[in-house]
Amino acid sequence: MSVWRCMICVFFVAFSLKILLSHINVTHGRNADFWVFCGIDGCKQEFRVFNSFYRHLKRTHPLYVTSGCPPMGWRTTPSAPPLLENFGVSIFGDSETPSMDGSVELSPDERIFNTGPDPPIELGTQEPREMPEAQSRNAVIPTSVTRPDIARSAAAFAISVREQCHLSQRTVNNIITRVQQYQATLLETLRNEMREVFEEHGGTSTQLRDAALATFDHFIDPFSTTAYGQDRAISELLSPVSAEEVAVSQTICRVKQGSSKVMAIRKRSFYYVPLIESLKQLLSDSRIFTMLNAAPPRSRAGFLYDFVDGDIFINHPLYSMKPNALQIILYTDEIEICNPLGSYASQNKLLMVYYSLGNIDPKFRSKLAAIRLLAIAKAEYVSKWGIDVVLQRIQKDVELLYNGVKIETSNGDMDLYGAVIAVCGDTLAQHELAGFKEGVGFAYSKCRHCECTFEDMQTSFDENEFVRRTQAKHIRQCLEIDKATTDNLKAHLKTTYGINRRSRLVDFPAFDLINQTPQDIMHIIFEGVAPMEIKLVLKKLILSGDLELDAFNSAIQNFPYSSVDVRDKPCPISVTTLTANDNKLKQSCGQMLIFLKILPFLLRDVDNEYVKFINKLIEIVQIVLAPVISLQTISRLKIIIEEHLNQFKHLFPESNVIPKQHYMLHLPSQIKSLGPLIRCMCMRFEAKHSYFKQWASKLNFKNVCKSLARHNQFLECCQNEIGCEHPIFANERELGPMSEVRNIQYIQAKFRDFLGMDSVENVVSVKWLILNGNKYISGKSLIITHVEDNLPVFGLVKGIFIVNSSFVAFETMPYETLAFDNDLRAYKVIIPALAQATDLVHELIDHTSYYSVTFKENVFVPIKYNLSDIIAHGNGYSI
């Protein structure tokens, strides 16, 4: 291993002469006192300008530049970095140019990158020009002396640092340079220590000693400090799935060429990530491969937990024959990557298409790494072409998957089958994809699930009273529109049916356009129904004198939020917000979740029909957010929604029922078809946008779709290389500060009495623990330990113990659960007045961490979702 040291600052070390010269140029070359000697073959020529020094090396000592070695004296590591630059020194000491006969034979892999002289460093610039990596010995390609796994890890490290942290290339190069310095120092230290070991054991053969020390000289730096080298390394070592450019149209325009403009053809295209190749890359992880190959577990009869429990999965022609076939969940949305209030608003709006897999366990499915890019296009182009051009490309891969594709992965060969189980998105995106009227206000039939009119929407609140849409009927209506003889007739039919066109989704294999485009509770409830209804109720209460806005806002600010809920603490509601002529409360979706949970406590002093109306809304929210739902609860939900909308028209006769309120009528049947609504919720899909928005602010917009797709694919290809686990499983278990267990006999007795473990060793206590995103804090968190009389029994976590670094147990002090308070939508509990014996729990009925709230001298445990079905389902979760 050749270690080159800068004799000006003495502190910098490098693995190659190219890096050393780049350092001298960037760090010292612009100093007014720059002054160095050459020193090669006794050359005494001095230089005051770095560019002249570099030309001298290339012209006078070209052989040394390509194959020279640093003097041995450079291996000395300084005890401390100097404070000043040492100018007037010989850069290469008394180095000699190696003879041609003594030149080192390069390996075949090294010859690839040494086919010609190094290109010159660009003169007159602060930084040397990046040398083409095809001519550089610093390329990150495995050779006979660089192990492939080291090269892969180095390439994955460099790319992951850039892509995950959204760093500029200059910053990445600086990081790699510091890593190279550390690496050189580490290897030199190991070399010296090994030499000392050989000297202490004089019996060691000289041949063995020389061979062992020579391994350090033959080590090749696996890192590259150029973007070209990093990209080439990851392309050859990690094989990213390249996004393919799908050209849709072409235009003739004038482009600048030299001093004149010439005619050229410019393509309008979008970028698509081949679905099968992306799945093949995902399946290269052994744990994901095992998870996706296993048959999905079904819930108990009468309960729904995931897609596999819904009627669509059970009756699906593919899933009924191959239960482990991939359940593809598509999502589409438009994002604004520029300032929405700036002059470039909407000019760079992008259409994003993601996919996820319902085969992934729900506790991992919400990870952003489980949501993958499928297509990206400019919204401006899509509005001209139509979304079907994107769907047409997706359809080709979906049809191949439906019929079966044989793929080869690092974990073995397999026949891959799959189909689209659901298409998610907000109302605007789903109507655009499915071919319905995007603005429902311009349609006579305003719902994609039934043929309701505006008038029927105001008076009918039973789903069975509406004519349900079916795919066969939808296709007939599309055919009628296409066969219309005049434009007026066609426009009339489109308005009557609420349909714009026949969507490509109809042609997806075994896909039901009507039943597999579910309503999203995030958009219709948390960003639609809930803000509108709460705003109307608050107006009524304030105008009637039952509530003061300042006192209400003070209660919001002073509510005892848990350490988890405080991150999404609701904002105070201003007078301007209440008086605005819209249906918004200026709260995010996360804030609305917390707001609905604490709202019964904020309105506890008011007892009238308006508060009871909001209470029913919160009950609906708690049911639709539940991860497990029974058929009995679905029937009850249907009745509650009908009663709620009837009450709305009774309390607010002057207000119209909006389409999002009508969409709630279809939620019970949607649960029966596709399982719990949170499995189709778009909140985590929208969180995926942040990655692309952060990169967009650091890119040029010449071809922003290509740039974003490229960054995303580089990130995904190195996810299997960083750490021991795929990011889908990263931070599955995160431990807080650890401490030694003092009374080990007490803990051993607890494990023996409650868990039947006779031998317990290596026990530590942690202050907090995060399991699959749920944080448990000792002394604060409550967990459900068991069930008594169909009521959950909560226990305060008094200690968290880890046995043998893997087994987790909670020591809890049980609370007594009195009843469920329907007014506060929370469980009323009693804290023991005296110290009680504690329990030890390993299996949890529910993974959520709860917190108690003291309200009017009583203690309550607020809940986010309905627990009755989770309790009835009865399957505990091992920690």
Order of alpha helices (4+ residues) and beta strands (2+ residues): beta-beta-alpha-beta-beta-alpha-alpha-beta-alpha-alpha-alpha-alpha-alpha-beta-beta-alpha-alpha-beta-alpha-beta-beta-alpha-beta-alpha-alpha-beta-beta-beta-alpha-alpha-alpha-alpha-alpha-alpha-alpha-alpha-alpha-beta-alpha-alpha-alpha-alpha-alpha-alpha-beta-beta-alpha-beta-beta-beta-beta-beta-beta-beta-beta-beta-beta-beta-beta-alpha-beta
